[in-house]
Amino acid sequence: MVHAERKHDLATMVIDEVVRYEGESNPDDEAILLAMRCGCDQQGLCSAAYGANASTGDIAVLQRLP
């Protein structure tokens, strides 16, 4: 995660809340939103495609989170 030119190690992030969204007309249209913070109490959001439509980049980021 990058905030104001500071980089934070994804492995040290604390996930406060996870919300998954699913499209009304297409159940395959899924997304995930994570509210998280780092050790210095900076807060942030991560939004990504979820399920079959997730990109390799999104998957790599989500796998590195605790």
mmCIF file of the N, C-alpha and C atoms, coordinates in Angstrom:
data_MODEL
# 
_entry.id   MODEL 
# 
loop_
_atom_site.group_PDB 
_atom_site.id 
_atom_site.type_symbol 
_atom_site.label_atom_id 
_atom_site.label_alt_id 
_atom_site.label_comp_id 
_atom_site.label_asym_id 
_atom_site.label_entity_id 
_atom_site.label_seq_id 
_atom_site.pdbx_PDB_ins_code 
_atom_site.Cartn_x 
_atom_site.Cartn_y 
_atom_site.Cartn_z 
_atom_site.occupancy 
_atom_site.B_iso_or_equiv 
_atom_site.pdbx_formal_charge 
_atom_site.auth_seq_id 
_atom_site.auth_comp_id 
_atom_site.auth_asym_id 
_atom_site.auth_atom_id 
_atom_site.pdbx_PDB_model_num 
ATOM 1   N N  . MET A 1 1  ? 0.851   -1.167  0.000   1.00 0.00 ? 1  MET A N  1 
ATOM 2   C CA . MET A 1 1  ? 0.000   0.000   0.000   1.00 0.00 ? 1  MET A CA 1 
ATOM 3   C C  . MET A 1 1  ? 0.893   1.225   0.000   1.00 0.00 ? 1  MET A C  1 
ATOM 4   N N  . VAL A 1 2  ? 0.547   2.229   -0.804  1.00 0.00 ? 2  VAL A N  1 
ATOM 5   C CA . VAL A 1 2  ? 1.331   3.457   -0.882  1.00 0.00 ? 2  VAL A CA 1 
ATOM 6   C C  . VAL A 1 2  ? 0.471   4.609   -0.389  1.00 0.00 ? 2  VAL A C  1 
ATOM 7   N N  . HIS A 1 3  ? 1.002   5.411   0.502   1.00 0.00 ? 3  HIS A N  1 
ATOM 8   C CA . HIS A 1 3  ? 0.288   6.569   1.023   1.00 0.00 ? 3  HIS A CA 1 
ATOM 9   C C  . HIS A 1 3  ? 1.256   7.739   1.078   1.00 0.00 ? 3  HIS A C  1 
ATOM 10  N N  . ALA A 1 4  ? 0.955   8.791   0.362   1.00 0.00 ? 4  ALA A N  1 
ATOM 11  C CA . ALA A 1 4  ? 1.761   10.017  0.385   1.00 0.00 ? 4  ALA A CA 1 
ATOM 12  C C  . ALA A 1 4  ? 3.253   9.714   0.279   1.00 0.00 ? 4  ALA A C  1 
ATOM 13  N N  . GLU A 1 5  ? 3.592   8.906   -0.710  1.00 0.00 ? 5  GLU A N  1 
ATOM 14  C CA . GLU A 1 5  ? 4.965   8.530   -1.015  1.00 0.00 ? 5  GLU A CA 1 
ATOM 15  C C  . GLU A 1 5  ? 5.619   7.644   0.038   1.00 0.00 ? 5  GLU A C  1 
ATOM 16  N N  . ARG A 1 6  ? 4.832   7.097   0.974   1.00 0.00 ? 6  ARG A N  1 
ATOM 17  C CA . ARG A 1 6  ? 5.355   6.117   1.915   1.00 0.00 ? 6  ARG A CA 1 
ATOM 18  C C  . ARG A 1 6  ? 4.808   4.755   1.523   1.00 0.00 ? 6  ARG A C  1 
ATOM 19  N N  . LYS A 1 7  ? 5.665   3.762   1.523   1.00 0.00 ? 7  LYS A N  1 
ATOM 20  C CA . LYS A 1 7  ? 5.236   2.408   1.188   1.00 0.00 ? 7  LYS A CA 1 
ATOM 21  C C  . LYS A 1 7  ? 5.094   1.609   2.470   1.00 0.00 ? 7  LYS A C  1 
ATOM 22  N N  . HIS A 1 8  ? 4.058   0.782   2.517   1.00 0.00 ? 8  HIS A N  1 
ATOM 23  C CA . HIS A 1 8  ? 3.799   -0.062  3.678   1.00 0.00 ? 8  HIS A CA 1 
ATOM 24  C C  . HIS A 1 8  ? 3.808   -1.514  3.235   1.00 0.00 ? 8  HIS A C  1 
ATOM 25  N N  . ASP A 1 9  ? 4.402   -2.355  4.056   1.00 0.00 ? 9  ASP A N  1 
ATOM 26  C CA . ASP A 1 9  ? 4.445   -3.783  3.779   1.00 0.00 ? 9  ASP A CA 1 
ATOM 27  C C  . ASP A 1 9  ? 3.047   -4.367  3.935   1.00 0.00 ? 9  ASP A C  1 
ATOM 28  N N  . LEU A 1 10 ? 2.531   -4.995  2.899   1.00 0.00 ? 10 LEU A N  1 
ATOM 29  C CA . LEU A 1 10 ? 1.180   -5.554  2.950   1.00 0.00 ? 10 LEU A CA 1 
ATOM 30  C C  . LEU A 1 10 ? 1.038   -6.597  4.053   1.00 0.00 ? 10 LEU A C  1 
ATOM 31  N N  . ALA A 1 11 ? 2.097   -7.307  4.383   1.00 0.00 ? 11 ALA A N  1 
ATOM 32  C CA . ALA A 1 11 ? 2.025   -8.350  5.403   1.00 0.00 ? 11 ALA A CA 1 
ATOM 33  C C  . ALA A 1 11 ? 1.792   -7.781  6.797   1.00 0.00 ? 11 ALA A C  1 
ATOM 34  N N  . THR A 1 12 ? 2.028   -6.482  6.986   1.00 0.00 ? 12 THR A N  1 
ATOM 35  C CA . THR A 1 12 ? 1.838   -5.877  8.300   1.00 0.00 ? 12 THR A CA 1 
ATOM 36  C C  . THR A 1 12 ? 0.512   -5.131  8.412   1.00 0.00 ? 12 THR A C  1 
ATOM 37  N N  . MET A 1 13 ? -0.289  -5.159  7.364   1.00 0.00 ? 13 MET A N  1 
ATOM 38  C CA . MET A 1 13 ? -1.563  -4.452  7.387   1.00 0.00 ? 13 MET A CA 1 
ATOM 39  C C  . MET A 1 13 ? -2.563  -5.190  8.283   1.00 0.00 ? 13 MET A C  1 
ATOM 40  N N  . VAL A 1 14 ? -3.422  -4.417  8.937   1.00 0.00 ? 14 VAL A N  1 
ATOM 41  C CA . VAL A 1 14 ? -4.505  -4.978  9.747   1.00 0.00 ? 14 VAL A CA 1 
ATOM 42  C C  . VAL A 1 14 ? -5.800  -4.726  8.983   1.00 0.00 ? 14 VAL A C  1 
ATOM 43  N N  . ILE A 1 15 ? -6.549  -5.778  8.723   1.00 0.00 ? 15 ILE A N  1 
ATOM 44  C CA . ILE A 1 15 ? -7.816  -5.642  8.005   1.00 0.00 ? 15 ILE A CA 1 
ATOM 45  C C  . ILE A 1 15 ? -8.924  -5.454  9.033   1.00 0.00 ? 15 ILE A C  1 
ATOM 46  N N  . ASP A 1 16 ? -9.570  -4.297  8.987   1.00 0.00 ? 16 ASP A N  1 
ATOM 47  C CA . ASP A 1 16 ? -10.630 -3.975  9.936   1.00 0.00 ? 16 ASP A CA 1 
ATOM 48  C C  . ASP A 1 16 ? -11.991 -4.478  9.479   1.00 0.00 ? 16 ASP A C  1 
ATOM 49  N N  . GLU A 1 17 ? -12.220 -4.474  8.171   1.00 0.00 ? 17 GLU A N  1 
ATOM 50  C CA . GLU A 1 17 ? -13.523 -4.924  7.667   1.00 0.00 ? 17 GLU A CA 1 
ATOM 51  C C  . GLU A 1 17 ? -13.395 -5.361  6.217   1.00 0.00 ? 17 GLU A C  1 
ATOM 52  N N  . VAL A 1 18 ? -14.183 -6.373  5.855   1.00 0.00 ? 18 VAL A N  1 
ATOM 53  C CA . VAL A 1 18 ? -14.220 -6.879  4.490   1.00 0.00 ? 18 VAL A CA 1 
ATOM 54  C C  . VAL A 1 18 ? -15.681 -6.903  4.044   1.00 0.00 ? 18 VAL A C  1 
ATOM 55  N N  . VAL A 1 19 ? -15.934 -6.350  2.861   1.00 0.00 ? 19 VAL A N  1 
ATOM 56  C CA . VAL A 1 19 ? -17.280 -6.354  2.294   1.00 0.00 ? 19 VAL A CA 1 
ATOM 57  C C  . VAL A 1 19 ? -17.179 -6.917  0.879   1.00 0.00 ? 19 VAL A C  1 
ATOM 58  N N  . ARG A 1 20 ? -18.021 -7.923  0.598   1.00 0.00 ? 20 ARG A N  1 
ATOM 59  C CA . ARG A 1 20 ? -18.068 -8.487  -0.750  1.00 0.00 ? 20 ARG A CA 1 
ATOM 60  C C  . ARG A 1 20 ? -19.359 -8.053  -1.414  1.00 0.00 ? 20 ARG A C  1 
ATOM 61  N N  . TYR A 1 21 ? -19.246 -7.685  -2.679  1.00 0.00 ? 21 TYR A N  1 
ATOM 62  C CA . TYR A 1 21 ? -20.395 -7.258  -3.472  1.00 0.00 ? 21 TYR A CA 1 
ATOM 63  C C  . TYR A 1 21 ? -20.613 -8.244  -4.607  1.00 0.00 ? 21 TYR A C  1 
ATOM 64  N N  . GLU A 1 22 ? -21.866 -8.486  -4.925  1.00 0.00 ? 22 GLU A N  1 
ATOM 65  C CA . GLU A 1 22 ? -22.213 -9.363  -6.034  1.00 0.00 ? 22 GLU A CA 1 
ATOM 66  C C  . GLU A 1 22 ? -23.230 -8.652  -6.910  1.00 0.00 ? 22 GLU A C  1 
ATOM 67  N N  . GLY A 1 23 ? -23.030 -8.701  -8.214  1.00 0.00 ? 23 GLY A N  1 
ATOM 68  C CA . GLY A 1 23 ? -23.941 -8.045  -9.139  1.00 0.00 ? 23 GLY A CA 1 
ATOM 69  C C  . GLY A 1 23 ? -25.325 -8.669  -9.113  1.00 0.00 ? 23 GLY A C  1 
ATOM 70  N N  . GLU A 1 24 ? -26.358 -7.850  -9.223  1.00 0.00 ? 24 GLU A N  1 
ATOM 71  C CA . GLU A 1 24 ? -27.736 -8.355  -9.190  1.00 0.00 ? 24 GLU A CA 1 
ATOM 72  C C  . GLU A 1 24 ? -28.059 -9.220  -10.395 1.00 0.00 ? 24 GLU A C  1 
ATOM 73  N N  . SER A 1 25 ? -27.603 -8.805  -11.567 1.00 0.00 ? 25 SER A N  1 
ATOM 74  C CA . SER A 1 25 ? -27.963 -9.539  -12.777 1.00 0.00 ? 25 SER A CA 1 
ATOM 75  C C  . SER A 1 25 ? -26.969 -10.647 -13.116 1.00 0.00 ? 25 SER A C  1 
ATOM 76  N N  . ASN A 1 26 ? -25.781 -10.589 -12.551 1.00 0.00 ? 26 ASN A N  1 
ATOM 77  C CA . ASN A 1 26 ? -24.762 -11.580 -12.873 1.00 0.00 ? 26 ASN A CA 1 
ATOM 78  C C  . ASN A 1 26 ? -23.986 -11.942 -11.602 1.00 0.00 ? 26 ASN A C  1 
ATOM 79  N N  . PRO A 1 27 ? -24.239 -13.112 -11.016 1.00 0.00 ? 27 PRO A N  1 
ATOM 80  C CA . PRO A 1 27 ? -23.547 -13.499 -9.785  1.00 0.00 ? 27 PRO A CA 1 
ATOM 81  C C  . PRO A 1 27 ? -22.027 -13.594 -9.954  1.00 0.00 ? 27 PRO A C  1 
ATOM 82  N N  . ASP A 1 28 ? -21.557 -13.723 -11.194 1.00 0.00 ? 28 ASP A N  1 
ATOM 83  C CA . ASP A 1 28 ? -20.109 -13.773 -11.429 1.00 0.00 ? 28 ASP A CA 1 
ATOM 84  C C  . ASP A 1 28 ? -19.467 -12.399 -11.333 1.00 0.00 ? 28 ASP A C  1 
ATOM 85  N N  . ASP A 1 29 ? -20.267 -11.356 -11.308 1.00 0.00 ? 29 ASP A N  1 
ATOM 86  C CA . ASP A 1 29 ? -19.776 -9.985  -11.215 1.00 0.00 ? 29 ASP A CA 1 
ATOM 87  C C  . ASP A 1 29 ? -19.569 -9.649  -9.738  1.00 0.00 ? 29 ASP A C  1 
ATOM 88  N N  . GLU A 1 30 ? -18.399 -10.013 -9.206  1.00 0.00 ? 30 GLU A N  1 
ATOM 89  C CA . GLU A 1 30 ? -18.127 -9.845  -7.785  1.00 0.00 ? 30 GLU A CA 1 
ATOM 90  C C  . GLU A 1 30 ? -16.968 -8.888  -7.557  1.00 0.00 ? 30 GLU A C  1 
ATOM 91  N N  . ALA A 1 31 ? -17.031 -8.182  -6.429  1.00 0.00 ? 31 ALA A N  1 
ATOM 92  C CA . ALA A 1 31 ? -15.948 -7.290  -6.018  1.00 0.00 ? 31 ALA A CA 1 
ATOM 93  C C  . ALA A 1 31 ? -15.778 -7.405  -4.507  1.00 0.00 ? 31 ALA A C  1 
ATOM 94  N N  . ILE A 1 32 ? -14.612 -7.011  -4.029  1.00 0.00 ? 32 ILE A N  1 
ATOM 95  C CA . ILE A 1 32 ? -14.326 -7.037  -2.603  1.00 0.00 ? 32 ILE A CA 1 
ATOM 96  C C  . ILE A 1 32 ? -13.739 -5.683  -2.215  1.00 0.00 ? 32 ILE A C  1 
ATOM 97  N N  . LEU A 1 33 ? -14.114 -5.198  -1.047  1.00 0.00 ? 33 LEU A N  1 
ATOM 98  C CA . LEU A 1 33 ? -13.605 -3.937  -0.510  1.00 0.00 ? 33 LEU A CA 1 
ATOM 99  C C  . LEU A 1 33 ? -13.076 -4.217  0.887   1.00 0.00 ? 33 LEU A C  1 
ATOM 100 N N  . LEU A 1 34 ? -11.813 -3.856  1.128   1.00 0.00 ? 34 LEU A N  1 
ATOM 101 C CA . LEU A 1 34 ? -11.198 -4.073  2.430   1.00 0.00 ? 34 LEU A CA 1 
ATOM 102 C C  . LEU A 1 34 ? -10.857 -2.723  3.054   1.00 0.00 ? 34 LEU A C  1 
ATOM 103 N N  . ALA A 1 35 ? -11.296 -2.516  4.290   1.00 0.00 ? 35 ALA A N  1 
ATOM 104 C CA . ALA A 1 35 ? -10.887 -1.351  5.074   1.00 0.00 ? 35 ALA A CA 1 
ATOM 105 C C  . ALA A 1 35 ? -9.718  -1.824  5.934   1.00 0.00 ? 35 ALA A C  1 
ATOM 106 N N  . MET A 1 36 ? -8.576  -1.137  5.843   1.00 0.00 ? 36 MET A N  1 
ATOM 107 C CA . MET A 1 36 ? -7.395  -1.608  6.550   1.00 0.00 ? 36 MET A CA 1 
ATOM 108 C C  . MET A 1 36 ? -6.560  -0.456  7.061   1.00 0.00 ? 36 MET A C  1 
ATOM 109 N N  . ARG A 1 37 ? -5.593  -0.797  7.906   1.00 0.00 ? 37 ARG A N  1 
ATOM 110 C CA . ARG A 1 37 ? -4.687  0.201   8.465   1.00 0.00 ? 37 ARG A CA 1 
ATOM 111 C C  . ARG A 1 37 ? -3.320  -0.440  8.682   1.00 0.00 ? 37 ARG A C  1 
ATOM 112 N N  . CYS A 1 38 ? -2.324  0.414   8.775   1.00 0.00 ? 38 CYS A N  1 
ATOM 113 C CA . CYS A 1 38 ? -0.969  -0.077  9.001   1.00 0.00 ? 38 CYS A CA 1 
ATOM 114 C C  . CYS A 1 38 ? -0.579  0.191   10.455  1.00 0.00 ? 38 CYS A C  1 
ATOM 115 N N  . GLY A 1 39 ? 0.617   -0.197  10.838  1.00 0.00 ? 39 GLY A N  1 
ATOM 116 C CA . GLY A 1 39 ? 1.084   -0.022  12.205  1.00 0.00 ? 39 GLY A CA 1 
ATOM 117 C C  . GLY A 1 39 ? 1.160   1.418   12.660  1.00 0.00 ? 39 GLY A C  1 
ATOM 118 N N  . CYS A 1 40 ? 1.281   2.358   11.721  1.00 0.00 ? 40 CYS A N  1 
ATOM 119 C CA . CYS A 1 40 ? 1.348   3.779   12.088  1.00 0.00 ? 40 CYS A CA 1 
ATOM 120 C C  . CYS A 1 40 ? -0.040  4.421   12.066  1.00 0.00 ? 40 CYS A C  1 
ATOM 121 N N  . ASP A 1 41 ? -1.085  3.592   12.022  1.00 0.00 ? 41 ASP A N  1 
ATOM 122 C CA . ASP A 1 41 ? -2.488  4.002   12.053  1.00 0.00 ? 41 ASP A CA 1 
ATOM 123 C C  . ASP A 1 41 ? -2.964  4.774   10.830  1.00 0.00 ? 41 ASP A C  1 
ATOM 124 N N  . GLN A 1 42 ? -2.237  4.720   9.730   1.00 0.00 ? 42 GLN A N  1 
ATOM 125 C CA . GLN A 1 42 ? -2.758  5.252   8.475   1.00 0.00 ? 42 GLN A CA 1 
ATOM 126 C C  . GLN A 1 42 ? -3.831  4.291   7.995   1.00 0.00 ? 42 GLN A C  1 
ATOM 127 N N  . GLN A 1 43 ? -4.938  4.826   7.513   1.00 0.00 ? 43 GLN A N  1 
ATOM 128 C CA . GLN A 1 43 ? -6.039  3.987   7.057   1.00 0.00 ? 43 GLN A CA 1 
ATOM 129 C C  . GLN A 1 43 ? -6.139  4.030   5.542   1.00 0.00 ? 43 GLN A C  1 
ATOM 130 N N  . GLY A 1 44 ? -6.695  2.970   4.989   1.00 0.00 ? 44 GLY A N  1 
ATOM 131 C CA . GLY A 1 44 ? -6.854  2.932   3.540   1.00 0.00 ? 44 GLY A CA 1 
ATOM 132 C C  . GLY A 1 44 ? -7.878  1.892   3.132   1.00 0.00 ? 44 GLY A C  1 
ATOM 133 N N  . LEU A 1 45 ? -8.182  1.896   1.846   1.00 0.00 ? 45 LEU A N  1 
ATOM 134 C CA . LEU A 1 45 ? -9.125  0.952   1.266   1.00 0.00 ? 45 LEU A CA 1 
ATOM 135 C C  . LEU A 1 45 ? -8.456  0.217   0.120   1.00 0.00 ? 45 LEU A C  1 
ATOM 136 N N  . CYS A 1 46 ? -8.852  -1.020  -0.065  1.00 0.00 ? 46 CYS A N  1 
ATOM 137 C CA . CYS A 1 46 ? -8.403  -1.804  -1.208  1.00 0.00 ? 46 CYS A CA 1 
ATOM 138 C C  . CYS A 1 46 ? -9.648  -2.355  -1.880  1.00 0.00 ? 46 CYS A C  1 
ATOM 139 N N  . SER A 1 47 ? -9.823  -2.048  -3.146  1.00 0.00 ? 47 SER A N  1 
ATOM 140 C CA . SER A 1 47 ? -10.955 -2.534  -3.916  1.00 0.00 ? 47 SER A CA 1 
ATOM 141 C C  . SER A 1 47 ? -10.425 -3.408  -5.038  1.00 0.00 ? 47 SER A C  1 
ATOM 142 N N  . ALA A 1 48 ? -11.044 -4.570  -5.217  1.00 0.00 ? 48 ALA A N  1 
ATOM 143 C CA . ALA A 1 48 ? -10.554 -5.493  -6.239  1.00 0.00 ? 48 ALA A CA 1 
ATOM 144 C C  . ALA A 1 48 ? -11.695 -6.350  -6.763  1.00 0.00 ? 48 ALA A C  1 
ATOM 145 N N  . ALA A 1 49 ? -11.517 -6.841  -7.980  1.00 0.00 ? 49 ALA A N  1 
ATOM 146 C CA . ALA A 1 49 ? -12.439 -7.848  -8.507  1.00 0.00 ? 49 ALA A CA 1 
ATOM 147 C C  . ALA A 1 49 ? -12.263 -9.101  -7.667  1.00 0.00 ? 49 ALA A C  1 
ATOM 148 N N  . TYR A 1 50 ? -13.320 -9.903  -7.577  1.00 0.00 ? 50 TYR A N  1 
ATOM 149 C CA . TYR A 1 50 ? -13.287 -11.082 -6.727  1.00 0.00 ? 50 TYR A CA 1 
ATOM 150 C C  . TYR A 1 50 ? -13.858 -12.263 -7.502  1.00 0.00 ? 50 TYR A C  1 
ATOM 151 N N  . GLY A 1 51 ? -13.340 -13.421 -7.253  1.00 0.00 ? 51 GLY A N  1 
ATOM 152 C CA . GLY A 1 51 ? -13.843 -14.616 -7.926  1.00 0.00 ? 51 GLY A CA 1 
ATOM 153 C C  . GLY A 1 51 ? -13.186 -14.815 -9.272  1.00 0.00 ? 51 GLY A C  1 
ATOM 154 N N  . ALA A 1 52 ? -13.950 -15.344 -10.214 1.00 0.00 ? 52 ALA A N  1 
ATOM 155 C CA . ALA A 1 52 ? -13.413 -15.717 -11.522 1.00 0.00 ? 52 ALA A CA 1 
ATOM 156 C C  . ALA A 1 52 ? -12.869 -14.527 -12.306 1.00 0.00 ? 52 ALA A C  1 
ATOM 157 N N  . ASN A 1 53 ? -13.375 -13.325 -12.046 1.00 0.00 ? 53 ASN A N  1 
ATOM 158 C CA . ASN A 1 53 ? -12.944 -12.145 -12.797 1.00 0.00 ? 53 ASN A CA 1 
ATOM 159 C C  . ASN A 1 53 ? -11.757 -11.414 -12.177 1.00 0.00 ? 53 ASN A C  1 
ATOM 160 N N  . ALA A 1 54 ? -11.214 -11.925 -11.092 1.00 0.00 ? 54 ALA A N  1 
ATOM 161 C CA . ALA A 1 54 ? -10.077 -11.270 -10.432 1.00 0.00 ? 54 ALA A CA 1 
ATOM 162 C C  . ALA A 1 54 ? -8.840  -11.335 -11.329 1.00 0.00 ? 54 ALA A C  1 
ATOM 163 N N  . SER A 1 55 ? -8.149  -10.216 -11.424 1.00 0.00 ? 55 SER A N  1 
ATOM 164 C CA . SER A 1 55 ? -6.912  -10.183 -12.219 1.00 0.00 ? 55 SER A CA 1 
ATOM 165 C C  . SER A 1 55 ? -5.775  -10.811 -11.414 1.00 0.00 ? 55 SER A C  1 
ATOM 166 N N  . THR A 1 56 ? -4.713  -11.170 -12.096 1.00 0.00 ? 56 THR A N  1 
ATOM 167 C CA . THR A 1 56 ? -3.562  -11.751 -11.401 1.00 0.00 ? 56 THR A CA 1 
ATOM 168 C C  . THR A 1 56 ? -2.955  -10.743 -10.430 1.00 0.00 ? 56 THR A C  1 
ATOM 169 N N  . GLY A 1 57 ? -3.012  -9.453  -10.768 1.00 0.00 ? 57 GLY A N  1 
ATOM 170 C CA . GLY A 1 57 ? -2.499  -8.421  -9.862  1.00 0.00 ? 57 GLY A CA 1 
ATOM 171 C C  . GLY A 1 57 ? -3.323  -8.336  -8.590  1.00 0.00 ? 57 GLY A C  1 
ATOM 172 N N  . ASP A 1 58 ? -4.658  -8.361  -8.727  1.00 0.00 ? 58 ASP A N  1 
ATOM 173 C CA . ASP A 1 58 ? -5.544  -8.328  -7.549  1.00 0.00 ? 58 ASP A CA 1 
ATOM 174 C C  . ASP A 1 58 ? -5.307  -9.549  -6.672  1.00 0.00 ? 58 ASP A C  1 
ATOM 175 N N  . ILE A 1 59 ? -5.177  -10.701 -7.285  1.00 0.00 ? 59 ILE A N  1 
ATOM 176 C CA . ILE A 1 59 ? -4.951  -11.930 -6.534  1.00 0.00 ? 59 ILE A CA 1 
ATOM 177 C C  . ILE A 1 59 ? -3.627  -11.854 -5.766  1.00 0.00 ? 59 ILE A C  1 
ATOM 178 N N  . ALA A 1 60 ? -2.587  -11.347 -6.408  1.00 0.00 ? 60 ALA A N  1 
ATOM 179 C CA . ALA A 1 60 ? -1.275  -11.238 -5.751  1.00 0.00 ? 60 ALA A CA 1 
ATOM 180 C C  . ALA A 1 60 ? -1.345  -10.326 -4.526  1.00 0.00 ? 60 ALA A C  1 
ATOM 181 N N  . VAL A 1 61 ? -2.047  -9.204  -4.642  1.00 0.00 ? 61 VAL A N  1 
ATOM 182 C CA . VAL A 1 61 ? -2.177  -8.278  -3.508  1.00 0.00 ? 61 VAL A CA 1 
ATOM 183 C C  . VAL A 1 61 ? -2.968  -8.931  -2.387  1.00 0.00 ? 61 VAL A C  1 
ATOM 184 N N  . LEU A 1 62 ? -4.107  -9.528  -2.702  1.00 0.00 ? 62 LEU A N  1 
ATOM 185 C CA . LEU A 1 62 ? -4.950  -10.136 -1.670  1.00 0.00 ? 62 LEU A CA 1 
ATOM 186 C C  . LEU A 1 62 ? -4.239  -11.293 -0.965  1.00 0.00 ? 62 LEU A C  1 
ATOM 187 N N  . GLN A 1 63 ? -3.411  -12.034 -1.678  1.00 0.00 ? 63 GLN A N  1 
ATOM 188 C CA . GLN A 1 63 ? -2.678  -13.138 -1.067  1.00 0.00 ? 63 GLN A CA 1 
ATOM 189 C C  . GLN A 1 63 ? -1.611  -12.651 -0.101  1.00 0.00 ? 63 GLN A C  1 
ATOM 190 N N  . ARG A 1 64 ? -1.094  -11.451 -0.300  1.00 0.00 ? 64 ARG A N  1 
ATOM 191 C CA . ARG A 1 64 ? -0.049  -10.922 0.575   1.00 0.00 ? 64 ARG A CA 1 
ATOM 192 C C  . ARG A 1 64 ? -0.603  -10.294 1.850   1.00 0.00 ? 64 ARG A C  1 
ATOM 193 N N  . LEU A 1 65 ? -1.912  -10.069 1.886   1.00 0.00 ? 65 LEU A N  1 
ATOM 194 C CA . LEU A 1 65 ? -2.517  -9.507  3.088   1.00 0.00 ? 65 LEU A CA 1 
ATOM 195 C C  . LEU A 1 65 ? -2.666  -10.583 4.146   1.00 0.00 ? 65 LEU A C  1 
ATOM 196 N N  . PRO A 1 66 ? -2.569  -10.193 5.428   1.00 0.00 ? 66 PRO A N  1 
ATOM 197 C CA . PRO A 1 66 ? -2.695  -11.200 6.506   1.00 0.00 ? 66 PRO A CA 1 
ATOM 198 C C  . PRO A 1 66 ? -4.107  -11.745 6.619   1.00 0.00 ? 66 PRO A C  1 
# 
